[in-house]
Amino acid sequence: MSNIYIQEPPTNGKVLLKTTAGDIDIELWSKEAPKACRNFIQLCLEAYYDNTIFHRVVPGFIVQGGDPTGTGTGGESIYGAPF
């Protein structure tokens, strides 16, 4: 297994997600996941996530959102297909 990511400093990109329950800082690792970060940022710029809900909340662990259907089964990519 390569240890290249261990040797490189973490990426410093961040996005501020504003919610009705307060703001969330999202750290982007564009060096480690360039396509995912590019996809997320482009969809943000297109207001894709505006007024979407968190479809899964596990207190103390995770929140998931960004699916315009609100079910966790939908969603799109700027690449037109899963990547």
Secondary structure, 3 states (H helix, E strand, C coil): CCCHHHHCCCCCEEEEEEECCEEEEEEECCCCCHHHHHHHHHHHHCCCCCCCCEEEEECCCEEEECCCCCCCCCCCCCCCCCC
